[in-house]
Amino acid sequence: MIVGYEANNVLRNTHELGDFGRALIEKLAVGHVADYRAMLFATRIKKAYCGYFSSYSNISTFVPFGTAKLMPQLWMRYRLNPWLKTEKIKIFHGLNEELPYHIDRGIKTIITCYGVDEHHRTSLLDSLFWKKRMEYSFAAADVIVAVSREVKQQLIDAGVNGDKVVVIGGSNPYELTDRMVEQYRELYQTLAGER
């Protein structure tokens, strides 16, 4: 099972959101070496995380190169499809509550949502356009993982189809338990048609 990740927080965020994504990917990589591969896509990698996953044979990182480095956000939002197809990715997980635009419909998509009004902006440009991107992601995702029942209700109140919202979370939305890791794995397997 190959899972692609929108991994900007994983490879740049030193706080809870980054910790959550890194822990999920690491625990899946260690616990399921034979049948799990993670492909992390980010606009850039913070120096502290340049070699973070280098000891894992089933985790790869991708950043824009060549002329794509001039406008990495465009690469992330509009130019990932050829990469996803080449790497035969069946599932794409937006850990930052976002998905690339026009992602191939043959790829199942997931976003993890920490709260409708809670967005971790990375730049002024990001702040200006985040609402539009979130609305797109809520509509386009096959499954939305809410980190609590309260977040699920926020999503439903915001007009999101409740049938595609599942709750995977505990008392602390950023604390990842082993049970939650297995719930994510089961969700991946279901979407990939392996269950």
Residue, then its C-alpha position, 0 to 999 in steps of 0.5 A: m500500500i502506497v500512501g502519498y501525503e501533503a507533508n508541509n507540516v510534517l517536514r516544516n512544523t516544529h509544533e503539534l501538527g508536525d509532531f502528529g504527522r511525523a508520529l503517524i508516518e513513523k509508526l506505520a512505517v515501523g509497524h508495517v514495513a512489508d506492506y506500507r510505503a509513504m511518499l511525502f510531498a512538501t514545498r520545502i523541507k526545514k533544515a531540522y527535518c532534512g534527514y529526518f526519515s532517512s533511516y526508513s527504507n519505506i519513506s521517501t520525500f519529494v520537493p519541487f526542483g528546477t523551475a518548479k522551485l520558483m513557485p513551489q505552491l503552484w507545484m504542490r497545488y496543481r502539478l502533483n498528478p504526474w508524480l502520483k501516477t508515476e509512483k502508483i499512489k492509491i491514497f493521498h492524505g492531506l495531513n494539513e487539511e488540504l488536497p492538491y487541486h484536480i487530483d486524479r479521481g482514481i486516487k482516493t483522498i483523505i484529509t485530517c481536520y483539526g477544526v473548521d476555524e483552526h488553520h495553521r497558516t504558513s504565509l500571508l499568501d496562505s492566509l488569503f487563500w486558505k478558506k477557498r482551499m479548505e472548501y475545495s478539500f472538504a468537497a473533494a475528499d473521499v473521507i474527512v477524518a475529524v479529530s473529535r466528535e466536536v470537530k465532526q459536528q463543526l464540519i456538519d454545521a459548516g455544510v459538509n456531508g456527514d456521511k464522509v466524516v469519520v472520527i479518529g481521535g482522543s481527548n487531545p486532538y494532537e496526541l496520537t495513540d497506537r489505536m488511532v494509528e491502527q484506525y488510520r491503517e484500517l481506513y487506508q486498507t478500506l480505501a485501497g480495496e484491501r479489506 
